[in-house]
C-alpha cells in the first residue's frame, strides 16, 4: 500500500514542521465509560460501530487510541471534515500517548503532512481519504477507518463510507468501520450500517444558559430602513457579556472572514475590551495563528470564528458563546450549473453544537442573535452536501473505480436525478465519459481515467491534460493553483490594477504578474499589500503551483517557463477544453451582462481582459448574495470562434432561424451560429421567415409579457385553470394536461401564419382552445368543472378555479340560507371553498365545512354583524328562515 500511495502522498501533501505547545493533558473522559464495549465490538472482523457522543465526551481524541490499544495491528485512519481539526487533534493525541507528532500518531491535510511508515493513527481530511481510496481501493495495511463528526454530512464522507462498506463485504471482511457523531439522528444511519453495534456515551458538559437577542431595524441618515450590521450586533453582545465577571473567554461565531475582520477591528479598538486579547479563527489562517487562537493565553481572550470552531477540540476557558446564527455555505444549482456562496441560517442542531462550546469546562452562557420564535422555525439538521454541491468529482471517481450506474451506488441519502445528470453532462463536456455502453451506462474514457488519477477536481484535471495537449503545462498549473486557492488579490472583489495591461486576453495574465512580483518580495505581507496582493494567499498559490509542476515532471510532461503572452492560442484552447460549459457572449457593447451556455445569464467583471472580446470563457462563476443575488463571471479568457470549430466541431452549428425586431415589431429571418444552445452570431438573412419559427418567436414574446393578446382574457384563464385542475383531480377521464408547455403550444398555434404583432394583437383565441378538446372531452369539462354550479336553494354561483388551490365561490350569508352542505365539483370528489360574505360582500369566513359553519360559525357572525347590518335578515335559526 505504501508504495502505491506515496506518489501523491509525498508530492501533493508536502511536509510540515508540526504543532508545538503542551497546553493540554490527558484526563479521564466520558467516552471511557464505553471503552470495554468498544473493544468487544471491534474484536470481531468486519465490525461496524455507530458511536453517538455529545460535545465534550472525548470521542475525537480517545476512540482512535482505544482501537489501537484493543490490538488492531494495521493503521487506523481518522477522517476529519476540517484541516485545522485534523492537525490539532493529531498533535493532542500524540502528546496524550507520550510520543512525538509524526511517530505513532500523525496527520495529512492538503499540502501538509506529518506521518511516517510506522504511524499507526493518522488523522486526515475527507478529501485526502477519497484520494487514498482511489489510489489504493483495498486499503492495504489499514485495519480501521473512523469517520469523525459524521453529522456534517460531507459528500466525500458519504461516498467514502459507502465504498468502505462495500469493501468490507467483498475483499476486506477484516476491515473495521466506526462512525462517530454528536448531533446526528442515528436511526437511519443505523439501518444503513446494519449489522452494526450502537454505542452511546455521555458528555462532560455543564449547563449552558441560552438567551436570545433579536435585532430591530434601524434608519440610516438617508431615512432607509435596514438591519444593524452583524459586527455591530456582535460587538454589543460582547460588551454585555464582558460585564459579567463569570463570563470567562468569549467565542463568537460569524459567517465569514469579512464579518470576522470587521468584528475584530471593532473589538480591538473598543476601550471596554482592552483587557482581552482578540483572535480571529478561520480555516485559511496559518497553523500558528490557529494555534494562538485556541491555545492558552495569559489574559482573557475573545475568539472570533467561522464554523471551524463548532466541533472537535475543546477550547479551554471558553464560558460564553455569542452566535450570529449564520454560516456562509457553498452550494451548487444543478439546473443552471452555477456555484453558489450564500449566507444561510444554521440549523437547530448546529446552534446546539455551537452553544455546547460554552459548557465544556464549566457552566456557561450562549447569546443567540436571533429570536426564540425564529429558532423554532429553523431546520432541525443541515442539508447533506450530496443534495447541494457539484457531484462531478464523486461521479468520476465512482465510475473509474468500477461503479457502472452511480444512482445504484450505496448512498446513505441518494443524490437528486438532476444533480447526477448535470454531473455526467459536465464530464461528457470535459471528455471524461464516453458514449453509453449496451446497457445504457456512460463509461469512463481513457482521458477520464487519466483525469481521475490526478488529485484535482475534474475540471482542473482536464485543464492539466489540456496543458499537455496544447503545450502550456506551466500556465495551466498556475491557473489550477490560483483558482482552487484564495487567489493572489487582497480583496474578493478582485484587483490587479497595477498589473493589468491593455493588450491582455486573459485575467490570469495580471494575476501571474502580481504573483511573480510577490514571489520576488518573498511574499512579505507588508511589501506586497502595497500592490493589492495578498501575501499569504500568494504563498499558498506558490505551494500548490510547485506541487503541480512536480507532478507534471514526475509524469514526464514538458514544462517551460510560464509565458501567457507568448502562448495565447495554446492557453485559449486549453481553457476552452476545461470551461466549454461556461462559454459566454456579452449582450451588447455597452453592457457587462452576458448570455452563457445552458441559457444562463451573468455579469462579467468590469476590469476583465475579456470585456472587449466577442466570446469568452469564465473560470470563476459564482452566485453571491448581497442586496440582490448576482451571478458574477471572473477570471475570464477571450476565445476565438475558429478554435470552437476545431476543438468542438460537433457542438457548433449554423442554421436559419427567426428573431424579433423590436423597431419593426415583427419577426425577421436570421442566420445564426450557435455553440450548443448559445447564439454566438446572428445576422439578417435574405431568406423568407419560417412560419413555424415565427410562431415560436411571437409566442415566446407573448408568454414573457412583452406582447399582449387582447382576447386572452379572464374567461380564457378560467378555462385553462378548469382544464388543469380537472385533469389532475380526475385522471381517469384522460383529459389532456394543461401546463406551461401546453399554454406555449396553444399560443404558438394562435400566432401561426403571422410575422407581425399587429397581425396577432386582436387574434381570436377560442377556436384554438375549443379544438384542444374533442366534443366528449368538452362535455366532461363542463360537467365536472362547470363555470357555475346550482345550489340547493335554487341559486347559482360562479366557481373560480386556480391550479393548485381549492375552487371557490363567494356569496352573502343570506344567499346561502338553504345550502346546509358544502357543494362539490369533480363528481363529488372536490369540496368547494365557500367564502361566506358579510352584507358588504367581504368574506367573513372561508370554509369547506358548511355544516360546521351553520352549527357554530353563523352564531358568532350574527353576534358580530347583526347590529351593523340591521336590514339584513339574521334569524336565530337560519333553517327556519323562508
Phi, psi and omega in degrees: 000319185304310185294325181289331185270335191293339184301321176263336181301317183278315190277317185278324183280320183074190181237152178237166181275352180094181184243131179261176176104137179235041188274359178241153180222159182285135175223166177280129187243161181304329183293340177296339180297333182254016184299315181297318178296321179294316179300317180296321182294314184278356175292341180269130177299142180074019182295144172234126184235131173249114183246117175253121182214131185288173175308134177091002183279339180091015184295321184293326185265336191254323185300316179303320178294323176300317179296318178297315182287344178282357176104007176290123188273329182283182181285141177253118180261128180247116187266119180246144180283345185230142181298316183299317180296317181299315180296310187287323177297319179299317179296318180297312183293323178300314179291322179300324183265010172076025180232176178269148177298130184102351177270250178296325182243134178214186180213164175213118173230174183301125179065016184206121183217138173213082172203159182236186181297331183267001180292132183255337176236119182235120174272130179212158181284159182297326178296319179289325177295323178300319179287325177300314178298323181293321182280327180225079186296344178266357180051053179302135179080359180259128180262333183208146174239125181248119177263107182268155178049046185297337183298344179288343172051055177285146181299315181299326179288317178303315180293315182296321179296315178301319180292322179295320179294320178293324177296319177303320186276359181234276189270340186231067179295347180273349184291136175258142178233125179238128178244125184237141180205154179260321190240356187292140169290115193270353187299308180296324179292321179298319178294322180295322182277349187311134001278133183220151173269126182255122180239150178220129180247153176282174180245146175269075182237157178247161182298141179238122178279125181257130174226157185239143179225100180269127182284139177265144178300149178230160177259138175272185184296333180275358179093357179284142181267133179207178180275151173292130180307144185301323181293328176291319177299318182295317180296319179297319179293323177298317180299317177298317182295319184291343177290344178271119182296344181260016188288338182064203175284153186245133177243118182252133179253125179229162187285333185200179185293327179298312179295325178295313181299317180296319180293316179300319179298316179297314183291322181296325183267359182276128181298324183287352180249013185294337180280359184245145168275137180248125183236129168281156178210114175203166191296332183281353180290151174299151181307321182297320179292324177296317179296323179298324182291321185262351182276182181290155181214133182295324178263165172296157183222159173239122180254125181249110196228157165278194182285007177296337182268008182291325192231177173070244191298140170285134174261105185302139174093346182286121177233356178227129175243133173241119191244122176288340181076014184233156174212145174273115189246126175279145179210187182208130177263102185295333181294320181256352181066038184242130173284143180237149176221091189238145174281124184231158176285135179284162179283170176295323179296317178294322178296320177296321179298317179294316181299325181298340177299334183277347185245027182283320187241347179192171177302142185221190185217141176232125177254118179258129185272048172206173186274158180293324179294321177295323179302320180293338181270354182285159178297149181290320182223164178290152176286128181300147181300330182300340180261356187220003180236168178296132185260003190298320180293316179299318180296315181296316181294321179293315181294321180289342177268003174110002178278111184287311182244107187296328180295339179268000179297161182282078180272138170293317174223116188294142175290165179287153177300320180297318180295319178293319179296320179294319180296314179294324177298316178296317180296325173297314180300325181280351181084011183278336179245139178264186181297162182292147177278187185299330180276000179090010180267139171283128184255158181282130177280171176298321176299319180298321179294321176296320179296318181295334181282349180269142180281054183221156172298155186308317183298320183278332171297319178294323177300315179297318178295321177294327176298322177294314182296322186261354179079036178220052183298316182298316180296318180290327176297321178293317179301313179299317183294317187282327182285325183277348178257198179283345180092181186265325188282152187285339180239151179293339180287351181106189181178215176088014182308320181284349186244358181280137176241145182299328184275001181297146176248347179220146180292344180286343177295312178296321182293324177294318179297318178297318179296315181297320178294319179296320178298323178293338177260014180058029177058028178296116186303320183292322181285315186286336182296336178299334183255013179076020181259139178269111187301310182293320178299317180293324178294320178294323175298320179299318178299311182295317180300316180297317180296320180292324176294321177294320177300316179298318180296318180296329180271359178080018179281136180290128177234136176233171179302141181296130180212080181300318184297322183275355183231046185301310183292319180298314180295316181299316179294320180294317179296324178296322179296325182271339187228033181298332179283357177243028175289137183218160173226146178284152181287341180182169182294327187265013182225156175260359177291141187225154168255143181230165174307143180088017178058039180255163178236154178199179180232120181285143178300136186295337179260011185295141176293342183268003186292341178265359183268146178290324183226144181208166168240146181249122179281340180233122183221104189226135175268119185239138182262122173227235172293333173215164180272122183233139174266110183266137178248116182229172180051057184265156179226129179292142183234139172271136180300327180300327179294324178300320181296330182269321185276320181231060184299328183286343182262359182254132182216153173237136181205158176274132181219197181232147180218154181273128176257106186296322183295316182270354180053048179208168177267133180239161179281135179228146171259118186245142168250125184238143167251110190055244181256010183261123177284116180272316181222145179217120182232147176299142181244149178280350180288155177291157181286130174290123186294328176295315179294323179296319179297318178299317182294316178297317180298320179300320179291322179295313183294331178282351180089003179285328177239149184238130169270110187298330185267004171272085190253193183297326179295323178293317179298323178294320176300316179298316181293320178301314181294316180298318181292312186292324179296334178275320182291322187230070181300337181294342178281349175056040172283150175294148178288168175218098177236195182297321179294322179294318178298318179298319180294320180294318179295320178298323179294321177297323183277349188297136181096352181249155175233346184243150181297322183296340180279341181248347186306317182251021183295143178288140185257320190297325179303320179292317182292322179293325178285347179295330181243148173285169180302315177297324180292324177296322179295320177298316181298315182290331182280315188263343175225065186290156176290325178227153176238148175271130182265166183294341180264018177075004173272167173234157182220143176283132179262131176257128181248144174210124185301131180089358180231168179289139170293150185216157172232157178229122181218148173295153186300325180295330180279354178261353176303127183101345177259087187270346180239152183292125176290159183224166170229185180055046177064030179088000183281331188240113177288147179270137174282119183263122173271101178281114189260148172287172179303336178276008177068022171262140184296125176264326177209145175243129186211150169251014181226080182297326179303315179294322179300314182293330180289319187227321184294322182298319180302316179292321179297317179298319180296321184281328193245343186301321181291330182279332183232073185291336181283341177284136178292130179230066180296144178298321175245103184299335182286346178271352184282136178234000000 
